[in-house]
Amino acid sequence: MFFFRKKSDNNNAVVPFLAGIETDMHSHLVPGVDDGVQNLETAMHFLETLHSLGIRKVITTPHIMMDRYPNSAETLHAPFTQVQEALREKGLDLSYHHAAEYYMDEYFEELMKKPLLTLTEELLLVEISFMSPPPQLHQWLFDLATQGYRPVLAHPERYNYYHNQTEEYKTFKQRGCYLQVNLLSLTGYYGKHIQKSAEWLIENKLIDFIGTDLHHEKHLQAILSIGKDKKLIKLLEEYPFRNNTLTHSPQAIK
């Protein structure tokens, strides 16, 4: 898919370079529940901007990190519904849902005993520590699979300890785990070493999904800057990300 700028006298016209992605499946746009947006006004601004960039569906993924953000379907319902109603009143043609980004730590095993908040009926977004992987990681991934979930590992390029253990990425894939790269990792936003890892994963066709992981205004401005990056826009057009398979997928019942 190729995108063309409309002729305009406005040099700041937005280029919808995320139109081929269609669905953003990793962000923090439920107000006041984690380190993402803190109020309705900011959530709406971010969602409207994503829509202007070509996004048709947002599955936002607040953290569930029990010692810091002990979220659940119950705690997320009211602020999420507030955004849904504001979108409806605004008349914005954007599908808005929520799942969660689960932090796999010592509390995760207990969480697995209850229904989890998923991207679709089976896809579950998970993350691990930036310091070291949990020793039970592969056992937990296996347990999730036996329960009918398919894990999606968030931003594997940001786990520095795998940069010199690239076979681990292939092991995740062999065991049925999808990998999701952060859009800003491909710009060098988190550092050149993370950009290099993200590019390696892309070059080796190990990435399945891409997400904004949008938290705050600095992230948003960095995303908007991609409109001037012809090389990255071409990658977004040509790489077979699976995000558009989520556009019409039913969400799990919350």
N, C-alpha and C positions, 0 to 999 in steps of 0.2 A: 504494500500500500504506500502511495506517495502523497505528500501533502504540498500544496502550493500556497504561497502567500497571496492574499487578495490585494489588488492594487489599492493603495490607500495613501493619503497624505500624512497619515499618522505613523511615524517611524517606530512607535511603541506598540503597534498592533500585536495582539496575542496570536501566536502561531499554535494551532491545536495539535502539537506534536505527540500527544498521548492518545489520539483518536484510534490508532491501531491497537492500543492496549485495551481500551474500552472499560475495563474494571480495575480499580485500585483495591487491592486486597490486603493492604497493611498500612494502617494509619492510626492516629490517636485523636479522634475527633468526637468523642463523647465528653461534654464539658465537665470539668471538675472532678474527674475520677482517677486520674493518674498524672503523669508529667506531660501530658499533651495539652490541648486547649483547655482554658479555664472558665470560659463563659460562652453563652449562646451566640453572641455577636461575632466572636472570633471563629467559632465553628462554622457559622453561616458564610463568613467571608472566605474561609478556606475551601468550603464545598463549592461555592460559586466560582472560585478561581479554578479548581480542578475541572469543573464543568466547562469552563471557557477553554481549557487546554485539551478538551476532547473526551474527558471521562464521562461515561454514561451511567456507571454504577460504582458505588463506594460500599465496600464491606469493611467498616472500621473495626479496629482490633485493640481495645483497651487492654492494658496489662492486667494479668492476674498473677500477682506475686505476693504470696500470702503474708509475708512479714513486712510488706511495704504498701501494696495495693490489693487488699483482700476483696477484690470485686467478685460479683456473682450476677446471675440473671436478675436477681432481686435488686441489687444496688444500682445496676445499670439501667433498669427499666425507665425510671422517671426522667433522668437527663436525656436519654436516647429518644424517648417519646417527645420531649420538648423540641428537639431538633427536627424530628419527623414532621411535627405539626407546623413548625416555622417554614420548612421547605414546602409544605402543602399550601400554606397561606401565600408564599412567594410565587407559587406556580412554576417552580423550577423543575424541568424535566430531568430529574436525577433520581435514580433508585438508590436508597440509603438503607443499609442494614448494619447489624453489628455481629461480630463473633468475639474472639478474644485472642490475645497473645499470651500463652501459658509459659511461665518460667519454670523450667524443670529443675527443681531443687528437692530438699528432703520432704517438703509438704506435697509434692506433686503426686506421690504414690497414693495419698489419701484422696486427693481430688479425683483420681482416676476411678474411684469407686462410685462416682456420681456421673450423670450425663454432663458432657462437656459442650461448651459453646463453639460451634464449628462454622467454617466458611461455607460449606455445603453440608449435605447429610454425612459425608465421610471425611472431608478435608479439615485438618486441625493444625492451626498455626502454633508452633512451639519455638522457644528460644532457650539458650543455655548460657552459663556464666561466661563472661569475657576473660576470666582468669584461667579456668581449666574446666574440662567437661566433667559432668557428674559420673562417678564410676558405674552407676547403674544405667547409663544412657541407653545402650543398645538393648538391655533387657526391657526398659520402659518402652522403647520404640516397638519391640516385639509384642509387648503386652497390649499396646494401643492397637496394633494390627489385628491381634486376636479378638479385640472388642469391636472390630469393624471400622476403625478409624484409619485414615492414611495421613501420617504426619507430614507437615510442610515445615522444614527447618528454616527459620528466619535468618536472614543475612549471614550465611556461612562464611562469607569473605571477611567478616569483622572479628572472627575468632582467630587471633594471631597464632595460637598454638598449632593450627592446622596448616599454616603457610608452608612449613617444611615437612608436612605429612600429607601431601596431596592425595595419597591413596585412600585416606579416610573419607574424602569427598565421594570417591567412587564406591566405597563400602556403603555409605548412606544410600546411594542410588540402587545398589544391588539388593539392598534390604527393603526396597519399596518406598523409601522416603523421598519426597520432592524437596527441591532446594529453591529458595526465593532470594534473589539479589536485591539490594536497595538501589534505587535509581541514583541517589547521590553518591554511592560508592563509585560509580562509573565516571564521576566528575572530579574525583580527588578530594571531595569535601571532607572525608574522614582521614585523609592522609594518602600519600602515594603508595605505600605498601598495601593498603586495603584496595586501592584502585587496581593495582597490579594483580592482586588475587581475584578480584571481580572479573577482570578482563581474561584471566586464565580460565576461570570457570565458564565464561561465555565461549571462549575459543574452543574449549573442549566439550561444548554442548551439554554441560552438566546442570545448567540452570533451567528451571521449569517456569517460574513465575518471577515477576518484578513488582516491587511495591515502593510507594513513596516514603513510607515510615514517617509521615509528616507529623511533627509535634508542634512547631512554633514558627513564628514569622521568619526567622533566619533560614529555616528549612524551605519555607515557601519562596523566599526571594532567590535562593540557590536553584530551586526547581525552575522558576521563571527564566533564569539565566540560560538554561539549556536551549531556549529558543534560538540562541545565537551559535550553538555548537552543531555545525552541519554533520560532523562525523558521528556524534552520538545520536542525532536525529535519524541518520541513515541506519544505525544499528537498531534503533527502536522500530524502524519500518521493516527491517529484514529478518531479525532474529525471531524464531518461532516460539515466543512466549505463549503460555497457555492461558493467560488472563482472560482472553475473550471467550474461553469455554465456561467462564463463571458468569457471564453477562446474563444468560437466561436460565442459569441453574437455580433450582428452588433452594431457599435457605432452610436450615433446620428450624423446627419450631422451638421458640424460646420459652 
